[in-house]
Every structure is written in structure tokens, then in C-alpha cells.
């Protein structure tokens, strides 16, 4: 039997709190990323937030297209903030992306 670890349970709770209406397919991708080794040292709530923003940025915005067109990473991120916040709002997120937040 496969039992969830304490970290996995904490991530699941943080996901439910942050994104109450996000689709299952998106939640599963965010859950996997939030559990990745490079985020393991962070509190689950921060790992979930970073994974959520990265997932939306790459899966639901023009970020990759902007990079391909030659925009640098910071500029491309700036241009997709409103799109990210639109998705967060659609999923009834309890937090929105602050364009001045260097964390993401």
C-alpha cells in the first residue's frame, strides 16, 4: 500500500487552501513540481505557490512564445503577470501574483 508522506500531505493541504477550484490535471502537475527535490527545503506552502506560478506561466500563458521571440526572462515574466493572475482568479486562488515579487 502506498501511503502519503507527511510532506505530501502538507503539500496536498496547501494546494487545497491555495487553489480550491483548479482542475485535477493542473493540480497533479503542480503537486508533482511542489514535491520536487529543488523545493524540498522550502515550507510546503511556499513550494506550492512557486510550483503554481511556474505551472501557470509555462502551461497557460504566452511565456514560452515570448522567450522564443527573444524577450529575456524578466521581461517575459512581466508581460504574463496579468495572464497568471487571471488563471489564479479563475481557480479562486487565495493569493495573486505581485508583479514586484522577486520570489517567482
C-alpha positions in Angstrom: 0.0 0.0 0.0 1.3 3.4 -0.9 0.9 5.9 1.9 1.5 9.6 1.6 4.4 11.1 3.4 4.0 14.0 5.8 5.4 16.3 3.2 2.9 15.0 0.6 0.0 15.5 3.0 1.2 19.1 3.8 1.5 19.8 0.0 -2.0 18.5 -0.6 -3.4 20.7 2.2 -1.5 23.7 0.9 -2.8 23.1 -2.7 -6.4 22.8 -1.5 -6.1 26.0 0.5 -4.5 27.9 -2.3 -6.4 26.6 -5.3 -9.9 25.4 -4.3 -11.3 25.1 -7.8 -8.2 24.3 -10.0 -8.7 21.3 -12.4 -7.4 18.0 -11.3 -4.9 17.7 -14.2 -3.3 21.1 -13.2 -3.4 20.2 -9.5 -1.5 16.9 -10.2 1.2 18.7 -12.2 1.6 21.4 -9.5 1.7 18.7 -6.8 4.5 16.9 -8.6 6.5 20.1 -9.0 5.9 21.2 -5.4 7.4 17.9 -4.3 10.5 18.2 -6.4 13.9 17.9 -4.7 14.8 21.5 -5.5 11.8 22.8 -3.5 12.1 20.3 -0.6 13.9 22.8 1.7 11.0 25.3 1.5 7.9 25.2 3.6 5.1 23.3 1.6 3.0 26.5 1.2 5.9 28.3 -0.5 6.8 25.3 -2.6 3.1 25.0 -3.7 3.0 28.8 -4.6 6.2 28.7 -6.6 5.1 25.5 -8.4 1.7 27.0 -9.1 3.1 30.2 -10.6 5.6 28.3 -12.7 3.0 25.8 -13.9 0.5 28.5 -15.0 3.4 30.6 -16.6 4.5 27.6 -18.7 1.2 25.9 -19.4 -1.3 28.7 -19.7 0.4 31.9 -20.9 2.5 33.2 -23.8 5.7 33.0 -21.7 7.4 30.4 -23.9 6.4 32.2 -27.0 7.9 35.5 -25.6 11.1 33.8 -24.8 11.2 32.3 -28.3 10.7 35.8 -29.7 13.8 37.0 -27.9 12.5 38.5 -24.7 14.7 38.0 -21.7 13.2 36.0 -18.8 12.4 39.0 -16.6 10.6 40.9 -19.4 8.6 37.8 -20.5 7.6 37.2 -16.8 6.5 40.8 -16.6 4.3 40.5 -19.7 2.5 37.4 -18.4 1.6 38.6 -14.8 -1.9 39.6 -15.8 -2.5 36.2 -17.5 -1.2 34.4 -14.4 -3.5 36.4 -12.2 -6.4 35.7 -14.5 -5.8 31.9 -14.1 -5.4 32.3 -10.3 -8.6 34.2 -10.1 -10.4 31.6 -12.3 -9.3 28.9 -9.9 -10.4 31.1 -6.9 -6.8 31.3 -5.6 -6.3 32.8 -2.1 -3.3 34.8 -3.4 -2.4 36.6 -6.6 1.0 37.3 -8.1 2.5 40.6 -7.2 4.5 41.9 -10.2 7.1 43.3 -7.9 7.7 39.9 -6.1 11.2 38.7 -7.0 10.4 35.3 -5.4 8.8 33.9 -8.5 
